[in-house]
């Protein structure tokens, strides 16, 4: 009898997880990997972003689709930026334009990600 109850609980848990998937399909590591090639530009060590950096920005643009994912990705970008020493906020703000890839959210250390529609 215990085996049947355990199996039933397991089946219910799997059904619940399938019906209510995780809110964010992306992770901060996904976002970090997109932004990592941009560190030299963001700190002023390079005057323009590299091709690898802009490829990461393009990938970052394609990652989030829902409002929750956009807010999550925005928060991840802010977290990553806060860990980079000597980051230039103007370079952060100009990165999407410099790469010719507008993002679905503004990049700024001060931006409130919860306001993304």
CORNOR-V765896 format. One record per backbone hydrogen bond with DSSP energy under -0.5 kcal/mol. CO is the residue of the C=O (numbers start at 1). NH is the residue of the N-H. If there is no record, write none. Layout:
BEGIN
CO_NH ; CO_NH
END
This chain:
BEGIN
1_5 ; 2_6 ; 3_7 ; 4_8 ; 5_9 ; 6_10 ; 7_11 ; 8_12 ; 9_13 ; 10_14 ; 11_15 ; 12_16 ; 13_17 ; 14_18 ; 15_19 ; 16_20 ; 23_25 ; 27_31 ; 28_32 ; 29_33 ; 30_34 ; 31_35 ; 32_36 ; 35_38 ; 36_39 ; 38_42 ; 39_43 ; 40_45 ; 40_46 ; 41_44 ; 42_88 ; 50_54 ; 51_55 ; 52_56 ; 53_57 ; 54_58 ; 55_59 ; 56_60 ; 57_61 ; 58_62 ; 59_63 ; 60_64 ; 66_70 ; 67_71 ; 68_72 ; 69_73 ; 70_74 ; 71_75 ; 72_76 ; 73_77 ; 74_78 ; 75_79 ; 76_80 ; 77_81 ; 78_82 ; 79_83 ; 80_83 ; 81_84 ; 83_85 ; 84_87 ; 87_89 ; 88_92 ; 89_93 ; 90_94 ; 91_95 ; 92_95 ; 94_98 ; 95_99 ; 96_101 ; 97_100 ; 106_108 ; 108_111 ; 111_113 ; 112_115 ; 113_116
END
